[in-house]
């Protein structure tokens, strides 16, 4: 991974991390100062937003750590699984929170249930992203196993020579 790509990715990660922190701060402030007017269940939606931002931040930190491992050439190790698992967990948590938003929004959509169906589809798509990352985790596991096997074979070859 080139230096330009690493710096660009890290810049994006920082911007998104700052943005999520800003949204969290606004939601905490709104929880403390803005009363509900009864049109929507604002308190649960605000809490879900705060928790959703936490899941995004967990994923961002895990991706940052994985990028660091790529730059150091240590990504094909068992230590990388912790961060990949963190990304998967954060994505699943985000999907569950999205389903919570869908459930909170559903009573207001009785006249147009298609919105709720679409929101449910978005939740399934988020879970699909988690499955894609899980498949990538399996590929990482195969690569780590092959790397360990190659190191073992190299050690045996070094003994023969």
N, C-alpha and C positions, 0 to 999 in steps of 0.2 A: 504494500500500500504506500503510495507516494506521499511525500511531505505535504504537497498541495491538497491532496484529498483529505489527509488527516486534519490539517488546519481548517479546511472548509467544513468538514463534519463537526469538528469541535466548536467552530463558530456557530453553526446551526444549533448544536446542543446547548450552548450557553444562552443563545437568544430564547430558545424554547423554555429553558429552565427559569430564566428571568421572567418570561411571560407567565408561566404557570404560578410562580411565586406572587406575581402581581395580582393575578386573578384570585388566588387564595386570600391575599390580604383584603381585596375588595369584598369577597364573600364573608370573611370574618367581620369586617366593618359593617356590612349590611345586616348580618345576623344580630349585631349589637345595637344598631341604630334604627333600622328600617322596619316598622311594624308591618304585619301581613294585612292586606286589604280584603282577604277572603276569596279573591278570584282564582288563585292557584295555591297549592300547598308550598309556599315559598321556603319555609324552614327546612323541610326535608330535601327540597331541590338544592338549596344552598349547601347543606351538609354533603349531599352526594357530589356536588361540584368540587368541594374542598377535598373529599376523598379521591375523586377522579384525578385531580391535579397531583395528589400524592402518588397515585399509581403511575402517572406519567413521569414524575420525577424519579421514581425508583427505576423505571425503564431507562431513562436518560443516563442515570449514574451507572447502571449496568453496561450500557452501550459504551459509555466513556471508558470504563475499565477494560472492556473487550478491545476497543481501539488501541488503548495503551499496550495491551498484550500483543496485538498484531504488530505494532511498531517495534516491540522488543523481540518479536519472534517466538513468544512463549504461548501463543494462543492454542497450540496443539498440545495441551496438557489438561490434567484433571481439574486444575484450578479454574479453567474457563467455564466448566459446567455450572458452577455456582452463579455466575453472572447470566448465563443463558437461561438457567432456571428462574432467576430473578425477572428477566424479561418476560418469560412465559407467564409467571405468576401475576405480573403487573398487567399483562394484556387480559388474562382471565378475570382479574379483579375489575378492570375497566368494563369488560363485557357485562359482568354481573351488575355493576352500577348503572350501566346503560339500560339493562332490563328493569332496574328499579325506577329509573326515570320514565321508562315506557309504562310501567304499572301505575305510576303517579299521574301520568298524562292521560291514560286510557279513559277514565270516567268523563273527562271533558270532550272526548272524541266519539261519543255515542252516535252522533249524527253522521260522522264520517269515520267509520272504523278502519278505513284504508290507511289512515295516518298511523294508527297503532300497529297495523300489519307491517307497514314499511319500517317503522321503528324497530319492530321485532326482527325484521330482516337485517337491519343494520347491526343489531346485537349478534345475530348469527354470523355476519361477515367479520365482526371483531373476533369472535371465537375462531373463525377460519384462519385469521392471521396468527392466532396462538398455535393452531395446528401446523401452519407453515413453519413457524419457528421451532416447533417440536420436531418436525422432519429435519430441519437444519441441525438441530441438536444431535439427532441420530447420525447424520453425516459427520458431524464433529467427532462423535464417539468412534466411528469407523476410522476417521483420519488419525485420531489419537492412538487407536489400537495398531494401526499400520505403522505409525511413527515409532511406537515402542518396539514393535517387531523388527523394524529396520535397524533400530539402534542395537537390538540384541544380535541380529545377524552381522552387523558391522563389528561388534565386539568379538564374535566368534571368528570372523575373518581376520581381524587384527591378531588374534591368538595364533592362527595358522601361519600367518606371514611373519 
